[in-house]
Amino acid sequence: MSAMSAPVYARSLLNAVSRRKSRFAVTPKSDSSSPDTLFGTFRIHLFFLVLFGGSLASSFYFGHSHPAMTVWASLALAITAAPIIAWRWTVRQEKRTTQPALGGR
């Protein structure tokens, strides 16, 4: 779980180093919460996906694709993408269970 929240911890570290005030938001529950969105909820994860993907792509472009670094960047990509993939899978499953069967009686 802590590996999946690493982008959030990294963002907090950057805020602390740059002496910016970190915000703490209490997550509303049930009907008072807003729905999750890709760019709203997972914007930090998307930033790190671009960062890790760019580093992986540039390592191949510049010829520095050592296997250990490739594995590290690939694992970082997978761990960072995991919450987004899990969220999309959950949304898809909820849509499937709430839609009525088409054409069936």
C-alpha positions in Angstrom: 0.0 0.0 0.0 2.8 2.4 0.8 4.4 1.8 -2.6 1.1 2.8 -4.3 0.9 6.0 -2.4 4.6 6.9 -3.1 3.6 9.7 -5.6 1.6 11.4 -2.8 4.5 11.1 -0.4 6.9 12.5 -3.0 4.6 15.4 -3.6 4.5 16.1 0.1 8.3 16.0 0.2 8.5 18.4 -2.6 6.1 20.8 -0.8 8.2 20.5 2.4 11.5 21.2 0.6 10.1 24.2 -1.3 8.5 25.4 2.0 5.0 25.4 0.5 2.1 24.7 2.9 0.8 21.2 2.4 -2.9 20.9 2.3 -4.8 18.2 4.2 -8.2 17.4 2.9 -10.6 15.3 4.8 -12.2 12.9 2.3 -16.0 13.1 2.4 -17.8 9.8 2.5 -21.1 8.5 1.0 -23.4 11.0 -0.7 -21.4 14.0 0.2 -18.4 12.9 -1.8 -17.7 13.9 -5.4 -17.0 11.2 -7.9 -13.4 10.3 -8.7 -12.1 11.6 -12.0 -8.9 10.7 -13.8 -7.4 14.2 -13.9 -8.8 15.3 -10.5 -8.1 12.3 -8.3 -5.1 10.8 -10.0 -3.2 13.9 -11.3 -0.2 13.2 -9.1 -0.1 9.6 -10.4 -0.3 10.8 -14.0 2.6 13.2 -13.4 4.7 10.4 -12.1 3.6 8.1 -15.0 4.9 10.7 -17.4 8.1 11.1 -15.4 8.9 7.4 -15.2 7.8 6.7 -18.8 9.9 9.6 -20.0 12.9 8.4 -18.1 12.4 4.9 -19.5 12.0 6.2 -23.1 15.0 8.5 -22.8 17.2 5.7 -21.5 16.5 3.7 -24.7 17.0 6.8 -26.8 20.3 7.7 -25.3 21.6 4.1 -25.1 21.6 3.8 -21.3 19.1 1.0 -21.1 20.8 -1.1 -18.4 18.5 -4.0 -17.4 18.4 -3.0 -13.7 17.3 0.5 -14.6 14.8 -0.8 -17.1 13.3 -3.1 -14.5 13.2 -0.3 -11.9 11.5 2.1 -14.2 9.0 -0.6 -15.3 8.1 -1.5 -11.8 7.7 2.2 -10.9 5.4 2.6 -13.9 3.4 -0.5 -12.8 3.1 0.6 -9.2 2.1 4.1 -10.1 -0.5 2.9 -12.6 -2.0 0.3 -10.3 -4.4 2.6 -8.4 -5.7 4.1 -11.7 -6.2 0.6 -13.2 -7.9 -0.6 -10.1 -10.2 2.4 -10.1 -11.1 2.0 -13.8 -11.8 -1.7 -13.2 -14.0 -1.0 -10.3 -16.0 1.7 -12.3 -16.4 -0.8 -15.1 -17.6 -3.5 -12.8 -20.1 -1.1 -11.2 -21.5 -0.1 -14.6 -21.9 -3.8 -15.6 -23.8 -4.6 -12.4 -26.1 -1.6 -12.6 -27.0 -1.9 -16.3 -30.0 -4.1 -17.2 -29.4 -7.0 -19.4 -29.9 -6.1 -23.0 -32.2 -8.2 -25.0 -32.7 -10.8 -22.3 -36.0 -11.7 -20.7 
